[in-house]
Amino acid sequence: MLTINRFLAFLFLFIVAGLYSSFAFYYLNEQETKAQIITDEFHRILGEASYQIATELEGIDSINNFKSRFNRQVAQNNLIDAMIITKEHEVLLSTNPSIKRVPHNAHVHSNMDEKKVTQLLAHEVHQITFQVYEQNNPIYLSIYLYPNHYELKGYFSQTTNTYILYTFFPTILIAALLYWVFRSRLIRPLESLRKFAYYHDIVPQALKIKELEAIRSSMVQTFQRLEEETKALYSSSRKDALSGLPNRYQLNERLTWLIAESSRADAEFAFLFVDIDNFKNINDSLGHDVGDELLINVSEIMQSEVRGYDIIARFGGDEFVMVINKYQSHLELNHIIDRVLVKLSKTQLVRQQPINVTASIGVAFYPKDGDTTQTLLKNADIAMYEAKKRGKNQVHYFTEQLNQKIISEIAMEQELKRALANHEFEMYYQPKTCVKTGKVMGVESLIRWIHPKKGIISPKEFIPIAEQTGLIIPLGNWILQQAMQDQLEWQKQYGITLPVSVNVSAIQFGHDKFFSELHDLIYRLNFEPRHLDIEVTESVLMGDTEKHLTLLKKIRGIGISISLDDFGTGYSSLAYLKTFPINTLKIDKSFLDDYRSNSGSVFIDTMVRMAENLNISVVAEGVESQEQLDYLSSIQCQCYQGYYCSKPIPKKEFIQLVHKLNV
Ligand SMILES: Nc1nc2c(ncn2[C@@H]2O[C@@H]3COP(=O)(O)O[C@H]4[C@@H](O)[C@H](n5cnc6c(=O)[nH]c(N)nc65)O[C@@H]4COP(=O)(O)O[C@H]3[C@H]2O)c(=O)[nH]1
């Protein structure tokens, strides 16, 4: 590729060659002119001498009269070595006594028209022949001129030196000057522009060449603009646009730095994952603008509670991360978190609307709970979810135990999916027995997971996970169908008609299609609805009251009865019993465990009396002994469930049990 340096080298060679050839032309021309002048001079001398002799010679004997003139001529002209006059082969006169013979050199030329320097130097002798009369007889004389070759060579070599002197130095000087101009005005500026374009560091000085200066100034402007844009982009890519807090990228960077620093100093810091409780509701009901402003408020509140070296970042949506370090004790850290929670829960005025929010915070510690950003984030997130589960508006600290629990829950989810597809579930049945007669009055269906490796798994282990993952919907449908089919089978095969109770979880109950699917199933199986009892817990009543009341009424409307499970353990309210169409109260096992104590018996007695007054039947759960049964009998509780009668058993065993008890 052609570079400027190469181009300049070519240019200089061209200039040097041009200068040299023009100087050479001038020099050669000049040499030729000088050679011509010298030759002409020799010509003139010979011509003049021949004329003088021809006109003045009186007789051949008087030829020596011209000697003095010839001597003078030779003496005056240092380019002439000698002159002689000859007649035929005889030397008549000579300015140099050593020349005694007529030159017979083959190189003697009489033609003096050629004017080349080399030929001038090559001529050894110049000659002219002319005619004179001796007693009226013509005779021919010749004059020979011997050039002084030593002087001639010296003369021409002197001009050659002068030529070299006059051509070499100016050429080198001009070339050097041109090179300097090009280098300082073109090559160096271009090189500085190249470096500037590549490194963007040193801004080149203003340039002398107008076009280059235009390029330089436009480059400077462009780079300045690019730098500003890059800065703006860098800042926006690291900041959350809404709150102005660092975003997750900046958080990652700062955490990486903090982890390195803490690892060196062997220090601990707390990683807090903060999630605003029910933020979606605020967004949905009050609009995104209000939601956005609320998030700004929240970020300001959090900022006001931490110190400069702590980090607050918006992680996305309503999730924030706080990294708190340099606290004296966990107590101090807890104070900080508490302050944030308290301040957040105070009524906030957003667009003239008073809004109450709370937050759930999960805490993981570096390095105890994780020594990478990912692990800390994951563990703080797990802890945050635990805080939510425990009722929100609180902080929960991560522990490895909790982590393991979550991990096994995740594994359980996968296994549950597989189990559902592989039909690994089976319904067990536990009788509801009459306290007085000991006969089976009804039956509760209780699911079991027959795991191929682990054996029977209790519903307490997998139902909560099925609820969390939504698997409870297909599983719940299967349970209902299985319980109804078994009930129908007992009727048809054994003539046993017992109402079957099926547990329905709050999530299953809240599912939009719950009623329609239940209705379809009953219709499809041709099942008598009054033989079905649905067991719900108090949490079902606490949710969307209006919706659930309507649903319960619809269920009751088609003839299905409703039992309230685990009664007395939750937020039992008399209002529920008044409002909701409940058929049966199931007194929780914990009360029966405690029946001997005064307070325990009072509760059981009160519940039985209250149910009686409200025309609601009662089932006491968890009866394990004759004493408990006697007690129930003494307070006129009609029905019980418990190991005392039977544990939950497979359907075939259950039928045998019914046959045995209901004789
Ligand atoms: N120690 C003791 N325990 C007794 C006694 N009598 C009954 N139990 C146990 O008490 C639990 C009663 O069921 P739950 O309160 O509805 O509590 C159930 C229910 O909430 C849930 N569950 C069970 N099956 C299903 C189901 O098919 N669907 C749904 N959604 N949940 C179910 O799992 C929970 C646990 O079920 P299980 O392990 O079968 O445990 C059953 C039963 O085996 C007793 O005398 N002593």
The ligand as a Tripos MOL2 file, in Angstrom:
@<TRIPOS>MOLECULE
LIG
   46    52     1     0     0
SMALL
NO_CHARGES

@<TRIPOS>ATOM
      1 N1        -52.1240  -37.9730   65.6270 N.pl3     1 LIG1
      2 C1        -53.3450  -38.2330   65.2030 C.ar      1 LIG1
      3 N2        -53.6920  -37.8440   63.9590 N.ar      1 LIG1
      4 C2        -54.9490  -38.1000   63.5580 C.ar      1 LIG1
      5 C3        -55.8600  -38.7140   64.3800 C.ar      1 LIG1
      6 N3        -57.0120  -38.8100   63.6700 N.ar      1 LIG1
      7 C4        -56.7900  -38.2550   62.4560 C.ar      1 LIG1
      8 N4        -55.5410  -37.8180   62.3800 N.ar      1 LIG1
      9 C5        -54.8580  -37.1450   61.2720 C.3       1 LIG1
     10 O1        -55.3100  -35.8140   61.2980 O.3       1 LIG1
     11 C6        -55.3950  -35.3020   59.9830 C.3       1 LIG1
     12 C7        -56.7500  -34.8050   59.7550 C.3       1 LIG1
     13 O2        -56.8880  -34.2250   58.5490 O.3       1 LIG1
     14 P1        -56.8930  -32.6740   58.3010 P.3       1 LIG1
     15 O3        -57.0580  -31.9420   59.5410 O.co2     1 LIG1
     16 O4        -57.9100  -32.4140   57.2360 O.co2     1 LIG1
     17 O5        -55.4800  -32.3500   57.7340 O.3       1 LIG1
     18 C8        -55.0780  -32.8740   56.4980 C.3       1 LIG1
     19 C9        -55.4320  -32.0160   55.3570 C.3       1 LIG1
     20 O6        -55.3110  -30.6710   55.6930 O.3       1 LIG1
     21 C10       -54.3830  -32.3980   54.3740 C.3       1 LIG1
     22 N5        -54.9790  -33.3850   53.4520 N.ar      1 LIG1
     23 C11       -55.0560  -34.7140   53.5650 C.ar      1 LIG1
     24 N6        -55.6600  -35.2330   52.4980 N.ar      1 LIG1
     25 C12       -55.9970  -34.2230   51.7110 C.ar      1 LIG1
     26 C13       -56.6860  -34.1070   50.4700 C.ar      1 LIG1
     27 O7        -57.1450  -35.0930   49.8850 O.2       1 LIG1
     28 N7        -56.8490  -32.8560   49.9440 N.ar      1 LIG1
     29 C14       -56.3840  -31.7530   50.5780 C.ar      1 LIG1
     30 N8        -56.5780  -30.5580   50.0250 N.pl3     1 LIG1
     31 N9        -55.7490  -31.8110   51.7440 N.ar      1 LIG1
     32 C15       -55.5600  -33.0400   52.3060 C.ar      1 LIG1
     33 O8        -53.3180  -32.9680   55.0240 O.3       1 LIG1
     34 C16       -53.5840  -32.9270   56.4240 C.3       1 LIG1
     35 C17       -52.9820  -34.1160   57.0700 C.3       1 LIG1
     36 O9        -53.5470  -35.2810   56.6790 O.3       1 LIG1
     37 P2        -53.1520  -36.6350   57.3410 P.3       1 LIG1
     38 O10       -51.6830  -36.7780   57.4380 O.co2     1 LIG1
     39 O11       -53.9030  -37.6920   56.6530 O.co2     1 LIG1
     40 O12       -53.6820  -36.4520   58.8010 O.3       1 LIG1
     41 C18       -55.0500  -36.5160   59.1020 C.3       1 LIG1
     42 C19       -55.2890  -37.6740   59.9630 C.3       1 LIG1
     43 O13       -54.5620  -38.8230   59.5950 O.3       1 LIG1
     44 C20       -55.4450  -39.1230   65.6820 C.ar      1 LIG1
     45 O14       -56.2090  -39.7200   66.4570 O.2       1 LIG1
     46 N10       -54.1930  -38.8550   66.0480 N.ar      1 LIG1
@<TRIPOS>BOND
     1     1     2 1
     2     2     3 ar
     3     2    46 ar
     4     3     4 ar
     5     4     5 ar
     6     4     8 ar
     7     5     6 ar
     8     5    44 ar
     9     6     7 ar
    10     7     8 ar
    11     8     9 1
    12     9    10 1
    13     9    42 1
    14    10    11 1
    15    11    12 1
    16    11    41 1
    17    12    13 1
    18    13    14 1
    19    14    15 2
    20    14    16 1
    21    14    17 1
    22    17    18 1
    23    18    19 1
    24    18    34 1
    25    19    20 1
    26    19    21 1
    27    21    22 1
    28    21    33 1
    29    22    23 ar
    30    22    32 ar
    31    23    24 ar
    32    24    25 ar
    33    25    26 ar
    34    25    32 ar
    35    26    27 2
    36    26    28 ar
    37    28    29 ar
    38    29    30 1
    39    29    31 ar
    40    31    32 ar
    41    33    34 1
    42    34    35 1
    43    35    36 1
    44    36    37 1
    45    37    38 2
    46    37    39 1
    47    37    40 1
    48    40    41 1
    49    41    42 1
    50    42    43 1
    51    44    45 2
    52    44    46 ar
@<TRIPOS>SUBSTRUCTURE
     1 LIG1         1 GROUP 0 **** ****
